[in-house]
Amino acid sequence: MSAGAADGARALWSGGVLADIQVTRAGRTLLLLGRAGPERELAFLPPPDPPPPDPPVPQTSLPVLLGAGAGHALAEWISRLLARHGPSFRLLVVDKERDILDAGGLPARFAAHPGLAWIEERSPRAALKALTRIQTECGGPPFQPLVHPFYLRLDRAFYGELDRACRASSRADFWSRTRYRRFAGPSPRLLLLTSSYFLMGEVIAACRRLGLEQLLLQVPKGEVGQGAFVERILAAVVDFRPDFALTINHLGVDREGVLTDLLGRLRLPLASWFVDNPHLVLSLYDGLVSPWITLFTWDADNLESLRALGFEHVFYLPLGTDARRFTPEAAPLPSLPPAWSGAISFVGNSMLEKVDVRRNRVRLPEALMRDYQAVAAGFAASEHRSVRAFLREFRPDVLDLLDGLGRMEDSLGYEVMLTWEATRQYRLQCVRSILPLAPLIVGDKGWRRLLGEGGSWLYHPEVSYYDDLPRLYPASAVNFNCTSKQMKGAVNQRVFDVPASRSFLLTDYRAQLENLFEPGREVCCFHSPEEALDLAGRYLAAPGERRAIAAAARRRVLAEHTYEHRLSALAEKMRALYA
């Protein structure tokens, strides 16, 4: 033992032969072989196979050596593979200890074997991704892992994790057991992946009403790519035999591509339904395009830009509603102020705190922050659907600063902040326009800061989407809606939930609305804050017209816009693509 020595490795020679490798880690110096010499490495090899066949037979597994050591075990394993399978054998070696590799002259000593692949990634996720990519190229044989005991002493977290992940695939023998025919039954079976998102509850409820078998797999943050998660996926596929996997907003899909690669090797399609801006998510998943991934977006304006990213299968799937939850029979919310008397209401976040939090979180230069409110106002008023497209035409100076940040997270953070600030400004304009009608504003305390105290409007704190909103909408004569600026052509959840409860909706015009409802007969739209006040006053004074429009809208929702409709359309598209 020696204390204070720098990390490294050096070869110890005896008579021109490599006798051992001295390895120093964190001040501790260890001998890789010790007194046992080469026999120490050969001892952890499994017993040799029976006499080699003639002619050689194809490999049915993919050997993985975790830690090359001094090369004695590696040389013996190569000798066995050559004898049994011929020169076309495959063997993978995972070893991130570059100093030991250099000291032992590895991998140069074995360069004559083209079937030998070296993986030197420094994280378990990256190493597993490399392993699975080679496994795919070989047709998916199960791993046959063998871990060098010395390397468990060096870094048990790394080599032990990879050993568990490789053994999980061997135990499950999933390659043979997962090659079942997809969509063989009359109804598809869904593997639902989530890391907690409210819409998954609606999906599960819709599955049950449609009679679709589904299995929910919760993905804790930070687990994707680890051996435990891989084992859970494999077990779910083997035991449940899903026809495809479904996630919302790509939740549960890791940036490193482990899940993408795994589903591709399993030939298990993944449907990812985006109900928020997909570009703010997919920008973090650079290059993770796969023919086994199908994207569905709630905003038709995203179709071409998503295809431009390289995704082959991209489809429009708008939001919907749970018509069992949003019904006309819901009892009124008891906390509603009596002074309001059910006139006009608006439910929504002021976006004030959201903008403040995002502004404080992102690390941006002063030049970007100086006039972000003016930039946001310009984006809100423009016809551009994306922040970057707006900046490219109207503020190339800001775009240059953004591209020079270096960190994708900071650039995306600015785009999110700008979108939310644009929404804050626009939403405030719309709400201010209806203040003469003494509306009920339901939302965060930011509205008090923005609108001031003592006005004619009434305030109610934020309410539960599931428990309270179904009881608020029917109590309102006019439900007022103004859409986020992240969706300039699409419609939001309220456009479906309010009519489902046979309640009247006054919403801002969006181009995609006309494909969902008939304007004037099933939905009423305003094109500006000024027009919003006129229309709200008109419909407050016309209860019969309100009821007729609300009834027609509910009939349309029940016929075309429930989550059962959305899930059926998604499942049929997946069947058409992958059956």
C-alpha positions as CSV (number, residue, x, y, z in Angstrom):
1,M,0.0,0.0,0.0
2,S,1.1,3.5,-0.7
3,A,-0.8,6.7,0.3
4,G,-1.0,9.8,-1.7
5,A,0.0,8.3,-5.1
6,A,-1.8,9.6,-8.2
7,D,-4.3,7.4,-9.9
8,G,-2.8,5.3,-12.7
9,A,-1.5,1.9,-13.7
10,R,1.9,0.5,-14.7
11,A,3.0,-2.8,-16.1
12,L,5.3,-5.1,-14.1
13,W,7.5,-7.2,-16.3
14,S,9.6,-10.3,-15.5
15,G,11.9,-11.8,-18.1
16,G,10.2,-9.8,-20.9
17,V,6.7,-11.2,-19.9
18,L,3.9,-9.1,-18.4
19,A,3.8,-10.4,-14.8
20,D,1.2,-8.1,-13.3
21,I,-0.3,-4.6,-13.4
22,Q,0.0,-2.2,-10.5
23,V,-3.2,0.0,-10.2
24,T,-3.5,3.0,-8.0
25,R,-7.0,4.4,-7.1
26,A,-7.7,7.1,-4.5
27,G,-4.3,6.7,-2.9
28,R,-4.5,2.9,-2.7
29,T,-2.2,0.7,-4.8
30,L,-3.4,-2.8,-5.7
31,L,-1.9,-5.6,-7.8
32,L,-4.3,-6.8,-10.5
33,L,-3.1,-10.4,-10.4
34,G,-1.2,-10.7,-7.2
35,R,0.7,-13.9,-6.1
36,A,-1.8,-16.1,-8.0
37,G,-0.6,-14.7,-11.3
38,P,-2.5,-15.5,-14.5
39,E,-4.4,-18.3,-12.7
40,R,-6.3,-15.6,-10.8
41,E,-7.9,-14.5,-14.1
42,L,-8.4,-17.9,-15.5
43,A,-10.2,-19.1,-12.3
44,F,-13.3,-17.0,-12.8
45,L,-13.9,-18.3,-16.3
46,P,-16.7,-20.9,-16.5
47,P,-15.7,-24.5,-17.3
48,P,-14.9,-25.1,-21.0
49,D,-17.5,-26.3,-23.3
50,P,-17.5,-29.9,-24.7
51,P,-15.1,-30.6,-27.5
52,P,-15.6,-28.1,-30.3
53,P,-17.9,-29.2,-33.1
54,D,-16.9,-29.8,-36.7
55,P,-17.8,-27.7,-38.5
56,P,-18.2,-24.7,-36.2
57,V,-21.7,-23.7,-35.0
58,P,-23.3,-20.3,-34.9
59,Q,-23.3,-18.4,-31.6
60,T,-26.6,-18.4,-29.7
61,S,-25.5,-15.9,-27.1
62,L,-23.4,-12.7,-26.9
63,P,-20.4,-13.0,-24.5
64,V,-19.6,-9.8,-22.5
65,L,-16.4,-9.5,-20.5
66,L,-16.7,-6.7,-17.9
67,G,-13.1,-5.7,-17.3
68,A,-10.2,-6.9,-19.5
69,G,-7.7,-7.3,-16.7
70,A,-4.2,-8.4,-17.9
71,G,-5.7,-10.2,-20.8
72,H,-5.3,-13.8,-19.7
73,A,-9.0,-14.6,-19.3
74,L,-9.7,-12.7,-22.5
75,A,-7.2,-14.7,-24.5
76,E,-8.6,-18.0,-23.1
77,W,-12.2,-17.0,-23.9
78,I,-11.2,-16.0,-27.5
79,S,-9.5,-19.4,-27.9
80,R,-12.6,-21.2,-26.9
81,L,-14.9,-19.1,-29.1
82,L,-12.6,-19.6,-32.1
83,A,-12.6,-23.3,-31.6
84,R,-16.4,-23.5,-31.3
85,H,-17.6,-20.8,-33.7
86,G,-14.7,-20.0,-36.0
87,P,-13.2,-16.6,-36.8
88,S,-16.7,-15.0,-37.1
89,F,-17.3,-15.2,-33.3
90,R,-18.4,-12.0,-31.4
91,L,-17.1,-11.0,-28.0
92,L,-17.7,-7.7,-26.3
93,V,-15.3,-6.2,-23.7
94,V,-16.5,-3.3,-21.5
95,D,-13.5,-1.6,-19.8
96,K,-13.4,2.1,-19.0
97,E,-10.0,1.9,-17.2
98,R,-7.8,3.4,-20.0
99,D,-4.7,3.4,-17.8
100,I,-4.9,-0.4,-17.2
101,L,-5.7,-1.0,-20.9
102,D,-2.6,1.0,-21.9
103,A,-0.4,-0.7,-19.3
104,G,-1.3,-4.1,-20.5
105,G,-1.1,-3.3,-24.1
106,L,-4.8,-3.8,-24.6
107,P,-6.6,-3.8,-27.0
108,A,-3.7,-3.7,-29.4
109,R,-2.7,-7.3,-28.4
110,F,-6.0,-8.6,-29.7
111,A,-6.4,-6.4,-32.8
112,A,-6.3,-9.4,-35.1
113,H,-9.8,-10.5,-34.1
114,P,-12.5,-8.4,-35.9
115,G,-15.3,-9.9,-33.9
116,L,-13.9,-8.4,-30.7
117,A,-15.5,-5.1,-29.8
118,W,-14.2,-2.7,-27.1
119,I,-16.6,-0.5,-25.2
120,E,-15.0,2.3,-23.1
121,E,-18.0,4.4,-22.2
122,R,-17.7,5.9,-18.7
123,S,-21.3,5.7,-17.6
124,P,-23.5,2.6,-17.2
125,R,-26.2,4.2,-19.4
126,A,-23.8,4.9,-22.2
127,A,-22.1,1.5,-22.0
128,L,-25.5,-0.3,-21.9
129,K,-26.6,1.7,-24.9
130,A,-23.4,0.6,-26.8
131,L,-24.0,-3.0,-25.8
132,T,-27.6,-3.1,-26.9
133,R,-26.7,-1.5,-30.2
134,I,-24.2,-4.3,-31.0
135,Q,-26.8,-6.8,-29.7
136,T,-29.3,-5.4,-32.2
137,E,-26.7,-5.8,-35.1
138,C,-26.2,-9.4,-34.1
139,G,-29.9,-10.2,-34.2
140,G,-30.7,-9.9,-30.5
141,P,-29.0,-12.9,-28.8
142,P,-29.0,-12.8,-25.0
143,F,-26.0,-11.5,-23.2
144,Q,-23.6,-13.9,-21.5
145,P,-21.9,-11.6,-19.0
146,L,-18.7,-12.4,-17.1
147,V,-17.4,-9.7,-14.6
148,H,-13.7,-9.6,-13.6
149,P,-13.6,-9.7,-9.8
150,F,-10.9,-7.0,-9.6
151,Y,-13.1,-4.5,-11.5
152,L,-15.8,-4.9,-8.9
153,R,-13.3,-3.7,-6.4
154,L,-12.4,-0.8,-8.6
155,D,-15.9,0.4,-9.4
156,R,-18.8,-1.8,-8.2
157,A,-21.4,0.8,-9.1
158,F,-20.3,0.7,-12.8
159,Y,-19.4,-2.9,-13.5
160,G,-22.0,-4.4,-11.0
161,E,-24.8,-2.4,-12.6
162,L,-23.8,-3.6,-16.1
163,D,-23.5,-7.2,-14.9
164,R,-27.1,-7.0,-13.4
165,A,-28.5,-5.5,-16.6
166,C,-26.9,-8.2,-18.8
167,R,-28.0,-11.0,-16.6
168,A,-31.5,-9.7,-16.6
169,S,-31.7,-10.2,-20.3
170,S,-30.3,-13.7,-19.9
171,R,-32.7,-14.7,-17.2
172,A,-35.7,-13.5,-19.1
173,D,-34.6,-15.0,-22.4
174,F,-36.7,-12.2,-23.8
175,W,-35.5,-12.3,-27.4
176,S,-37.3,-15.6,-28.1
177,R,-40.2,-14.8,-25.8
178,T,-40.9,-11.4,-27.2
179,R,-41.1,-12.4,-30.8
180,Y,-44.9,-12.8,-30.6
181,R,-47.1,-11.5,-33.3
182,R,-48.2,-7.9,-32.6
183,F,-51.9,-7.0,-32.9
184,A,-52.9,-10.6,-33.2
185,G,-56.1,-10.1,-31.1
186,P,-59.2,-8.0,-31.9
187,S,-58.2,-5.4,-29.3
188,P,-54.6,-4.1,-28.8
189,R,-52.8,-4.4,-25.4
190,L,-51.1,-1.2,-24.2
191,L,-48.0,-0.8,-22.1
192,L,-48.4,2.7,-20.5
193,L,-45.2,4.5,-19.6
194,T,-45.3,7.5,-17.3
195,S,-43.3,9.5,-14.8
196,S,-46.5,11.1,-13.4
197,Y,-48.6,13.2,-15.8
198,F,-52.3,13.9,-15.2
199,L,-53.5,12.8,-18.7
200,M,-52.5,9.2,-18.0
201,G,-55.5,8.8,-15.7
202,E,-57.8,9.7,-18.5
203,V,-56.0,7.3,-20.8
204,I,-56.4,4.4,-18.3
205,A,-60.1,5.3,-17.8
206,A,-60.7,5.3,-21.6
207,C,-58.9,2.0,-22.0
208,R,-61.2,0.4,-19.4
209,R,-64.3,1.8,-21.1
210,L,-63.1,0.5,-24.5
211,G,-62.2,-2.9,-23.0
212,L,-58.5,-2.5,-23.8
213,E,-56.0,-4.4,-21.6
214,Q,-53.3,-2.1,-20.3
215,L,-50.4,-2.2,-17.9
216,L,-49.0,1.0,-16.2
217,L,-45.3,1.1,-15.7
218,Q,-44.2,4.0,-13.5
219,V,-40.8,5.4,-14.4
220,P,-39.2,7.2,-11.5
221,K,-36.9,10.1,-12.4
222,G,-33.4,9.1,-13.1
223,E,-34.1,5.4,-13.4
224,V,-34.3,5.1,-17.2
225,G,-31.2,3.4,-18.6
226,Q,-30.4,1.6,-15.4
227,G,-30.4,-2.2,-15.1
228,A,-33.5,-2.3,-12.8
229,F,-35.6,-0.3,-15.3
230,V,-34.4,-2.4,-18.2
231,E,-35.3,-5.6,-16.3
232,R,-38.8,-4.1,-15.5
233,I,-39.4,-3.3,-19.2
234,L,-38.3,-6.8,-20.2
235,A,-40.5,-8.5,-17.6
236,A,-43.5,-6.4,-18.7
237,V,-43.0,-7.3,-22.3
238,V,-42.5,-11.0,-21.6
239,D,-45.4,-11.3,-19.1
240,F,-48.0,-8.8,-20.5
241,R,-47.2,-9.1,-24.2
242,P,-48.2,-5.6,-25.2
243,D,-48.9,-4.6,-28.8
244,F,-47.4,-1.2,-28.3
245,A,-46.2,1.2,-25.6
246,L,-47.8,4.6,-25.0
247,T,-46.4,7.7,-23.3
248,I,-47.5,11.3,-23.0
249,N,-45.0,14.1,-24.0
250,H,-42.2,11.5,-24.2
251,L,-42.2,11.1,-20.4
252,G,-40.2,8.0,-19.5
253,V,-38.0,8.2,-22.6
254,D,-34.4,8.9,-21.7
255,R,-32.2,11.3,-23.5
256,E,-29.4,8.7,-23.9
257,G,-31.6,6.5,-26.0
258,V,-31.6,3.4,-23.9
259,L,-35.4,3.0,-24.0
260,T,-35.5,3.9,-27.7
261,D,-32.8,1.3,-28.6
262,L,-34.5,-1.3,-26.3
263,L,-37.9,-0.9,-27.9
264,G,-36.4,-1.1,-31.3
265,R,-34.7,-4.3,-30.5
266,L,-37.9,-5.7,-29.1
267,R,-39.7,-4.4,-32.2
268,L,-42.2,-2.9,-29.8
269,P,-43.7,0.3,-31.2
270,L,-44.0,3.4,-29.1
271,A,-46.7,6.0,-29.4
272,S,-45.8,9.4,-27.9
273,W,-48.8,11.7,-27.7
274,F,-47.6,15.4,-27.3
275,V,-50.1,17.7,-25.6
276,D,-47.5,20.4,-25.1
277,N,-45.0,21.9,-27.4
278,P,-43.0,18.9,-28.7
279,H,-40.0,20.9,-29.9
280,L,-39.2,22.1,-26.4
281,V,-39.0,18.4,-25.4
282,L,-37.5,16.7,-28.5
283,S,-34.7,19.3,-28.6
284,L,-33.2,17.5,-25.7
285,Y,-33.4,14.1,-27.5
286,D,-31.1,14.9,-30.4
287,G,-30.8,12.1,-32.8
288,L,-33.1,9.7,-31.1
289,V,-35.2,9.0,-34.2
290,S,-36.5,5.5,-34.7
291,P,-39.0,3.9,-37.1
292,W,-40.5,2.3,-34.0
293,I,-41.5,5.7,-32.6
294,T,-44.8,7.3,-33.8
295,L,-45.5,10.8,-32.7
296,F,-49.0,12.2,-32.2
297,T,-49.4,15.9,-31.7
298,W,-52.4,17.9,-30.4
299,D,-51.4,20.8,-32.7
300,A,-51.6,20.2,-36.4
301,D,-49.1,23.1,-36.9
302,N,-46.3,20.8,-35.7
303,L,-46.7,18.0,-38.3
304,E,-44.2,19.3,-40.8
305,S,-41.6,20.5,-38.3
306,L,-41.7,17.1,-36.6
307,R,-41.3,15.2,-39.8
308,A,-38.4,17.5,-40.6
309,L,-36.7,16.2,-37.5
310,G,-36.6,12.8,-39.2
311,F,-39.6,11.1,-37.6
312,E,-41.3,8.9,-40.3
313,H,-44.7,8.6,-38.5
314,V,-46.3,11.8,-37.3
315,F,-50.0,12.4,-36.9
316,Y,-52.5,14.9,-35.6
317,L,-54.4,13.9,-32.5
318,P,-56.2,16.8,-30.7
319,L,-57.1,16.8,-27.0
320,G,-60.4,15.4,-25.8
321,T,-62.4,15.1,-22.6
322,D,-63.7,12.6,-20.1
323,A,-67.4,12.9,-20.6
324,R,-68.1,10.8,-17.5
325,R,-66.3,13.5,-15.3
326,F,-67.6,16.6,-17.1
327,T,-71.3,16.3,-17.1
328,P,-74.3,18.6,-16.8
329,E,-75.4,16.9,-13.6
330,A,-72.4,18.0,-11.5
331,A,-73.4,19.8,-8.3
332,P,-72.3,23.4,-8.0
333,L,-69.0,24.2,-6.2
334,P,-70.0,25.3,-2.7
335,S,-67.2,27.8,-2.3
336,L,-68.4,30.0,-5.2
337,P,-69.0,33.6,-3.9
338,P,-72.8,34.4,-3.7
339,A,-72.1,37.9,-5.1
340,W,-71.0,36.4,-8.4
341,S,-74.4,34.7,-9.1
342,G,-73.1,32.5,-12.0
343,A,-72.4,35.2,-14.6
344,I,-69.0,35.0,-16.4
345,S,-66.0,33.2,-15.2
346,F,-62.4,32.6,-16.2
347,V,-60.2,29.8,-15.0
348,G,-56.5,30.1,-15.6
349,N,-53.0,30.8,-14.3
350,S,-51.8,34.4,-14.5
351,M,-48.4,33.0,-15.6
352,L,-46.8,35.7,-13.4
353,E,-45.0,33.4,-11.0
354,K,-44.2,30.9,-13.8
355,V,-42.4,33.6,-15.7
356,D,-40.6,34.8,-12.5
357,V,-39.4,31.3,-11.7
358,R,-38.2,30.6,-15.2
359,R,-36.4,33.9,-15.4
360,N,-34.6,33.2,-12.1
361,R,-33.8,29.6,-13.1
362,V,-32.2,30.1,-16.5
363,R,-28.6,31.4,-16.7
364,L,-28.9,34.1,-19.4
365,P,-26.8,37.2,-20.1
366,E,-28.2,40.6,-19.4
367,A,-28.4,41.3,-23.2
368,L,-31.0,38.6,-23.5
369,M,-33.0,39.6,-20.4
370,R,-33.0,43.4,-21.0
371,D,-36.0,43.5,-23.3
372,Y,-37.5,40.0,-23.1
373,Q,-41.0,41.5,-22.4
374,A,-40.9,43.5,-25.7
375,V,-39.7,40.4,-27.5
376,A,-42.5,38.3,-26.0
377,A,-45.0,40.9,-27.0
378,G,-43.7,40.8,-30.6
379,F,-44.0,37.0,-30.6
380,A,-47.5,37.1,-29.2
381,A,-48.6,39.5,-32.0
382,S,-46.9,37.6,-34.8
383,E,-48.2,34.8,-37.0
384,H,-45.2,32.7,-36.2
385,R,-45.9,29.4,-34.4
386,S,-42.5,29.0,-32.9
387,V,-40.3,31.4,-31.0
388,R,-37.2,30.6,-33.1
389,A,-39.0,31.3,-36.3
390,F,-40.2,34.7,-35.0
391,L,-36.7,35.6,-33.8
392,R,-35.2,34.5,-37.1
393,E,-37.3,37.0,-39.0
394,F,-37.7,39.9,-36.5
395,R,-35.0,39.6,-33.9
396,P,-31.9,37.9,-35.4
397,D,-29.8,39.7,-32.8
398,V,-31.6,37.8,-30.0
399,L,-31.3,34.6,-32.0
400,D,-27.6,35.0,-32.3
401,L,-27.3,35.5,-28.6
402,L,-29.4,32.4,-28.0
403,D,-27.4,30.2,-30.3
404,G,-24.2,31.4,-28.5
405,L,-25.3,30.2,-25.1
406,G,-23.7,26.8,-25.5
407,R,-26.1,25.0,-23.3
408,M,-29.3,23.6,-24.9
409,E,-31.1,23.8,-21.6
410,D,-30.5,27.6,-21.3
411,S,-31.7,28.2,-24.9
412,L,-34.8,26.1,-24.3
413,G,-35.4,27.9,-21.0
414,Y,-35.4,31.2,-22.7
415,E,-37.9,30.0,-25.3
416,V,-40.2,28.7,-22.5
417,M,-39.9,31.9,-20.6
418,L,-40.7,33.9,-23.7
419,T,-43.7,31.8,-24.5
420,W,-45.1,32.1,-21.0
421,E,-44.5,35.8,-20.9
422,A,-46.3,36.2,-24.2
423,T,-49.2,34.2,-22.7
424,R,-49.1,36.3,-19.6
425,Q,-49.5,39.5,-21.6
426,Y,-52.1,38.2,-23.9
427,R,-54.2,36.5,-21.1
428,L,-54.1,39.8,-19.1
429,Q,-55.4,41.7,-22.1
430,C,-58.2,39.3,-22.5
431,V,-59.2,39.2,-18.9
432,R,-59.0,43.0,-18.5
433,S,-61.4,43.3,-21.5
434,I,-64.2,41.6,-19.6
435,L,-63.7,43.3,-16.2
436,P,-66.8,45.6,-16.8
437,L,-68.9,42.4,-16.6
438,A,-67.6,41.7,-13.0
439,P,-66.2,38.3,-13.8
440,L,-65.1,35.6,-11.4
441,I,-61.3,35.0,-11.8
442,V,-60.2,31.5,-10.6
443,G,-56.5,31.0,-10.4
444,D,-53.3,31.9,-8.6
445,K,-52.6,35.0,-6.5
446,G,-50.8,36.6,-9.3
447,W,-54.1,37.9,-10.6
448,R,-54.3,40.2,-7.5
449,R,-51.0,41.7,-8.4
450,L,-51.9,42.1,-12.0
451,L,-55.5,43.4,-11.7
452,G,-55.2,45.2,-8.3
453,E,-57.6,45.0,-5.4
454,G,-61.0,46.7,-5.1
455,G,-62.3,46.3,-8.6
456,S,-65.6,44.8,-9.7
457,W,-64.1,41.4,-10.4
458,L,-64.2,38.6,-7.9
459,Y,-61.4,36.2,-7.0
460,H,-61.4,32.4,-6.2
461,P,-58.3,30.5,-5.5
462,E,-57.1,27.7,-7.8
463,V,-59.3,24.7,-7.9
464,S,-58.8,21.0,-8.6
465,Y,-59.1,20.0,-12.2
466,Y,-60.7,16.6,-11.4
467,D,-63.0,17.5,-8.4
468,D,-63.9,21.2,-8.8
469,L,-63.9,22.2,-12.5
470,P,-66.7,19.9,-13.4
471,R,-68.8,21.7,-10.8
472,L,-67.7,25.2,-11.8
473,Y,-68.4,25.1,-15.6
474,P,-72.2,24.3,-15.3
475,A,-72.5,27.1,-12.7
476,S,-71.2,29.7,-15.1
477,A,-73.5,31.5,-17.6
478,V,-70.4,32.2,-19.8
479,N,-67.1,30.3,-19.5
480,F,-64.4,32.5,-20.9
481,N,-61.3,31.0,-22.4
482,C,-58.0,32.5,-23.9
483,T,-55.4,30.1,-25.2
484,S,-51.7,29.8,-24.4
485,K,-49.3,31.3,-26.9
486,Q,-47.6,28.0,-27.2
487,M,-50.5,26.9,-29.4
488,K,-51.5,29.6,-31.9
489,G,-53.6,27.3,-34.1
490,A,-54.6,24.5,-31.7
491,V,-57.2,24.5,-29.0
492,N,-56.8,23.7,-25.3
493,Q,-58.5,21.3,-22.9
494,R,-61.3,23.8,-21.9
495,V,-62.7,23.7,-25.5
496,F,-63.8,20.1,-24.9
497,D,-64.4,20.1,-21.1
498,V,-66.9,23.0,-21.0
499,P,-69.2,21.7,-23.8
500,A,-69.0,18.2,-22.3
501,S,-70.8,19.7,-19.2
502,R,-73.4,21.3,-21.5
503,S,-72.0,24.7,-20.6
504,F,-71.5,27.7,-22.7
505,L,-68.0,28.6,-23.9
506,L,-66.7,31.8,-25.3
507,T,-63.1,31.2,-26.6
508,D,-60.5,33.0,-28.7
509,Y,-60.5,31.9,-32.3
510,R,-58.0,29.2,-33.4
511,A,-57.8,28.0,-37.0
512,Q,-58.0,24.3,-35.9
513,L,-61.2,24.9,-34.0
514,E,-63.2,24.9,-37.3
515,N,-62.3,21.2,-37.8
516,L,-63.7,20.3,-34.4
517,F,-66.8,22.4,-33.9
518,E,-69.0,24.5,-36.1
519,P,-68.4,28.2,-35.2
520,G,-71.6,30.1,-34.4
521,R,-73.7,26.9,-33.9
522,E,-71.5,24.8,-31.5
523,V,-68.9,27.3,-30.3
524,C,-68.5,31.1,-30.1
525,C,-65.2,32.8,-30.8
526,F,-63.7,36.3,-30.4
527,H,-60.9,37.6,-32.5
528,S,-59.7,40.3,-30.2
529,P,-60.0,41.4,-26.6
530,E,-62.4,44.2,-27.7
531,E,-64.7,41.8,-29.4
532,A,-64.6,39.5,-26.4
533,L,-66.4,42.1,-24.3
534,D,-69.1,42.7,-26.9
535,L,-69.7,38.9,-27.3
536,A,-69.7,38.2,-23.6
537,G,-72.3,40.9,-23.0
538,R,-74.4,39.7,-25.8
539,Y,-74.5,36.1,-24.7
540,L,-75.0,37.0,-21.0
541,A,-78.2,38.6,-22.2
542,A,-79.4,35.6,-24.3
543,P,-79.8,32.5,-22.1
544,G,-81.8,30.7,-24.7
545,E,-79.1,31.1,-27.4
546,R,-76.5,30.0,-24.9
547,R,-78.4,26.8,-24.0
548,A,-78.9,25.9,-27.7
549,I,-75.2,26.4,-28.5
550,A,-74.1,24.4,-25.4
551,A,-76.4,21.5,-26.2
552,A,-75.2,21.3,-29.8
553,A,-71.6,21.4,-28.6
554,R,-72.2,18.6,-26.1
555,R,-73.7,16.4,-28.8
556,R,-70.6,17.0,-31.0
557,V,-68.3,16.2,-28.0
558,L,-70.1,12.9,-27.2
559,A,-70.0,11.9,-30.9
560,E,-66.4,12.8,-31.7
561,H,-64.3,14.3,-28.9
562,T,-64.0,12.0,-25.9
563,Y,-60.8,10.3,-24.8
564,E,-62.3,7.0,-26.0
565,H,-62.4,8.5,-29.5
566,R,-58.8,9.7,-29.3
567,L,-57.5,6.4,-27.9
568,S,-59.4,4.4,-30.5
569,A,-57.9,6.5,-33.3
570,L,-54.4,6.2,-31.9
571,A,-54.7,2.5,-31.5
572,E,-56.0,2.0,-35.0
573,K,-53.2,4.0,-36.5
574,M,-50.7,1.9,-34.6
575,R,-52.3,-1.2,-35.8
576,A,-52.2,0.0,-39.4
577,L,-48.5,0.8,-39.1
578,Y,-47.2,-2.1,-37.1
579,A,-49.5,-5.1,-37.4
